[in-house]
């Protein structure tokens, strides 16, 4: 029974770590999307390149 409790405790720590990492990934993705949007807006202000 003690072994099962230790394994459960370890799984809870792993799950908590995964939740924290997922939050960090979500934050990085939000920052990346914000930067993409900024670049898209800037590129619309640039004159179009003319290919001859």
KAFENBEL-V421836 format. One record per residue. RES is the residue in one letter. PHI is phi as a letter, one per 30 degrees, with the letter a starting at -180 (999 if undefined). PSI is psi in radians with two decimals (999 if undefined). OMEGA is omega as a letter, one per 20 degrees, with the letter a starting at -180 (* if undefined). Layout:
res/phi/psi/omega
RES/PHI/PSI/OMEGA
RES/PHI/PSI/OMEGA
This chain:
res/phi/psi/omega
X/999/-0.67/r
X/d/-0.65/r
X/d/-0.73/r
X/d/-0.68/r
X/d/-0.68/r
X/d/-0.73/r
X/d/-0.72/r
X/d/-0.73/r
X/d/-0.76/r
X/d/-0.72/r
X/d/-0.67/r
X/d/-0.69/r
X/d/-0.74/r
X/d/-0.78/a
X/d/-0.76/r
X/d/-0.71/r
X/d/-0.73/r
X/d/-0.68/r
X/d/-0.75/r
X/d/-0.80/r
X/d/-0.67/r
X/d/-0.69/r
X/d/-0.70/r
X/d/-0.70/r
X/d/-0.71/r
X/d/-0.69/r
X/d/-0.77/r
X/d/-0.71/r
X/d/-0.72/r
X/d/-0.74/r
X/d/-0.72/r
X/d/-0.78/r
X/d/-0.66/r
X/d/-0.73/r
X/d/-0.70/r
X/d/-0.77/r
X/d/-0.73/r
X/d/-0.78/a
X/d/-0.72/r
X/d/-0.75/r
X/d/-0.72/r
X/d/-0.71/a
X/d/-0.51/r
X/d/-0.46/a
X/d/-0.29/a
X/d/2.53/r
X/d/2.53/r
X/d/2.51/r
X/d/2.37/a
X/c/2.14/r
X/c/2.24/a
X/c/999/*
